[in-house]
Amino acid sequence: MAIAQRLVSIFLVAVALAVAINWIASSIIDNSSGDYNIWGVLNWFMAAAIAIVLAVNTLRKVKLPSDGSITREYLEVNVSFYASLLLALWFYWNWFSTLFPGNEPEVVGTIHLAYWGLINPVLTVPLLGATGLHLWRRAG
């Protein structure tokens, strides 16, 4: 079980690093056009990573003892759970609109594009990285 947790944690941290590096590089290089779309490929890995993060943080919340006291662990688990829930909702909503662009007017497509600015640097990188590090420590 420890090996599986370590592999999952490496996957989560690797996806977080890939998103961070590509986010910074995308302001320098236009990597979303042409035959090779990095974000198009990376979104599939992000979709799997976000599903894993949501599952891990849901299990953490379910296993949290409910004695009524607010501790550091209580805050960490709840912030991680609700952040992963928000990330999953935003990411999948945005990703599906990217996969099926003909279903909405152009103005809505511009709104979806603006949401990537919140999803990637604000939620994806820190949440995937933090959950990956948590799994790594727990596996040891």
C-alpha positions, 0 to 999 in steps of 0.5 A: 500500500505504501508503494501505491501511495508513493506512486500516486503522490509522485504523480500528483506532484509531477502534474502540479509541477507540469501545470506550473511550468507550462503556466509560466511558459505559456506566457512566453510561448504560444503552446496552445495552437498548431498540431501539438497542444500542450494544455490539451494533453495536460488537461487529461492528466489534470482530470485524473489528478483532480479526481484522485485529490477529490477522493483522497480529501473526501476520505480524509474528511470522512475519517476525521474524528468529530469531537467538536473541537477545531484543531489544526488537522480539522482545518487542514482536512476541511480546507483541503476537502472544500478546495478540492471540491471547488477545483473539481467543479471549476475544472470539469466545467471548464474542461468540458466546455473546452472539449465541446466548444460549439455548445455555448456562445462566444462570450461564455467561452471567454468567461471559461478562458478567464477561469483557467487563470484561477484554476491553474495557479491558484488551486491546481498547483497548490492543492495537487502539490499539498495532497501529493506531499501529504500522501508521501508523508503518510506512506512513510 
